[in-house]
Amino acid sequence: MTKTRKHLREYFASDRRSMTVCLIIAFVAWFLTKMGKEYTHEQSYPLAYQISPDQTFSTQPVSVLNAELRGNGWSFLRLAISGKDDSLFVSVSDNSSQDLSSRLLLSNSLRQVLNDEVEIFTVAPESISLSLVEKESKKVPIVLPDDIPLANQYQLKSDILLEPDSVTVFGAGSQLDSLTSVDIAPLETEGISSDYEAMVPVQIPAEGLMVYPQKVNVVVPIEQITEKEIAVPITMSDSLRESVQIFPDQALVRCIVGLSKFDQIYKQDFVLEAVPDTTHPKGNYKVTLRQAPDFVRSVTYSPQHVEVFLINP
């Protein structure tokens, strides 16, 4: 029984070796067949332009070439393992306008690795228009974002500070002529509840332009808000005061204010005036807010109508 098991093990071990060899041969044959076939491959090539520091493009040229290549598997394999950067470098020194052949540029780059083994079937765009002009500069102010992400029950304590508050933009004069300001990137925070300070990048206004400095210091002063109530007299015009009286003669004003200004609000800061109102029955005047401090918001008052009594002559 033991000898039989030994013979079986030797038989199947030999069979596995044979099967492994057959699989390897089949895989190699399949691989060689596949690599010998012709394939079509789509590839994007970034463009890097090399120009003088005191020059720029009048119109920003394309930044990527999209090509469709044809060749056998071996060619694409060599291209993949060559380690060659896909970027295409274009050196421009002539101030005159010129059109560069995209096909020729890509062909010269591929030839460094593959000679002429790969065919460039299509390339877009077919040509690259280049035109250099002298680089100009313009100083413009920075515009703050409209929406500052403050936490609930908080507001700006004072104006946002920018250091610097303007930047110098470099580029073609045709692009700078219409440029009046630049933006900064959104603040990378949510629900600001304390004074915030950070270096924030300046957003590039358009492709082909450069800004200096590239970051500015942003300081956002923050304070908590609260509600304040104050009794304010209700006034009338001189002509009405001589002939009528009102009741009540004062109103309770409520407003939202920052903690730093809470104790700086007085009844004299508000002006409430009673005026005739044709939409209400006779004997009632409407109370109108004529004045309030510019640092308060959400101002309400009660009552909004008062009773009127004639004064006996």
Secondary structure as the mmCIF struct_conf table of DSSP 4:
data_model
#
loop_
_struct_conf.conf_type_id
_struct_conf.id
_struct_conf.beg_label_comp_id
_struct_conf.beg_label_asym_id
_struct_conf.beg_label_seq_id
_struct_conf.end_label_comp_id
_struct_conf.end_label_asym_id
_struct_conf.end_label_seq_id
HELX_RH_AL_P HELX_RH_AL_P1 THR A 2 GLY A 36
BEND BEND1 LYS A 37 LYS A 37
STRN STRN1 GLU A 38 GLN A 50
TURN_TY1_P TURN_TY1_P1 PRO A 53 ASP A 54
STRN STRN2 GLN A 55 PHE A 57
BEND BEND2 SER A 58 THR A 59
HELX_LH_PP_P HELX_LH_PP_P1 GLN A 60 VAL A 62
BEND BEND3 SER A 63 SER A 63
STRN STRN3 VAL A 64 ASN A 72
HELX_RH_AL_P HELX_RH_AL_P2 GLY A 73 ILE A 81
TURN_TY1_P TURN_TY1_P2 SER A 82 SER A 82
STRN STRN4 LEU A 88 SER A 91
BEND BEND4 ASN A 95 SER A 96
STRN STRN5 GLN A 98 SER A 101
HELX_RH_AL_P HELX_RH_AL_P3 SER A 102 LEU A 114
TURN_TY1_P TURN_TY1_P3 ASN A 115 ASP A 116
BEND BEND5 VAL A 118 VAL A 118
STRN STRN6 GLU A 119 ALA A 124
BEND BEND6 PRO A 125 GLU A 126
STRN STRN7 SER A 127 LEU A 130
STRN STRN8 LEU A 132 GLU A 134
STRN STRN9 GLU A 136 VAL A 143
HELX_LH_PP_P HELX_LH_PP_P2 LEU A 144 PRO A 145
BEND BEND7 ASP A 146 ASP A 146
STRN STRN10 LEU A 150 LEU A 150
HELX_LH_PP_P HELX_LH_PP_P3 ALA A 151 ALA A 151
TURN_TY1_P TURN_TY1_P4 ASN A 152 GLN A 153
STRN STRN11 TYR A 154 LEU A 156
BEND BEND8 LYS A 157 SER A 158
HELX_LH_PP_P HELX_LH_PP_P4 ASP A 159 ILE A 160
STRN STRN12 LEU A 161 GLU A 163
BEND BEND9 PRO A 164 ASP A 165
STRN STRN13 SER A 166 GLY A 171
HELX_RH_AL_P HELX_RH_AL_P4 GLY A 173 LEU A 176
TURN_TY1_P TURN_TY1_P5 ASP A 177 SER A 178
STRN STRN14 VAL A 182 ASP A 183
STRN STRN15 ILE A 184 ILE A 184
HELX_LH_PP_P HELX_LH_PP_P5 ALA A 185 LEU A 187
BEND BEND10 GLU A 188 GLU A 188
BEND BEND11 GLU A 190 GLY A 191
STRN STRN16 ILE A 192 ILE A 192
BEND BEND12 SER A 194 SER A 194
STRN STRN17 TYR A 196 PRO A 201
STRN STRN18 VAL A 202 VAL A 202
HELX_LH_PP_P HELX_LH_PP_P6 GLN A 203 ILE A 204
BEND BEND13 PRO A 205 ALA A 206
TURN_TY1_P TURN_TY1_P6 GLU A 207 GLY A 208
STRN STRN19 MET A 210 TYR A 212
BEND BEND14 PRO A 213 GLN A 214
STRN STRN20 LYS A 215 VAL A 220
STRN STRN21 ILE A 222 THR A 235
HELX_RH_AL_P HELX_RH_AL_P5 ASP A 238 ARG A 241
TURN_TY1_P TURN_TY1_P7 GLU A 242 SER A 243
STRN STRN22 VAL A 244 PHE A 247
BEND BEND15 PRO A 248 PRO A 248
STRN STRN23 GLN A 250 GLY A 258
HELX_RH_3T_P HELX_RH_3T_P1 LEU A 259 GLN A 264
HELX_RH_3T_P HELX_RH_3T_P2 LYS A 267 ASP A 269
STRN STRN24 VAL A 271 PRO A 276
TURN_TY1_P TURN_TY1_P8 THR A 278 THR A 279
BEND BEND16 HIS A 280 HIS A 280
TURN_TY1_P TURN_TY1_P9 LYS A 282 GLY A 283
STRN STRN25 ASN A 284 GLN A 291
TURN_TY1_P TURN_TY1_P10 ASP A 294 PHE A 295
STRN STRN26 ARG A 297 SER A 302
BEND BEND17 GLN A 304 GLN A 304
STRN STRN27 HIS A 305 LEU A 310
HELX_LH_PP_P HELX_LH_PP_P7 ILE A 311 ASN A 312
#
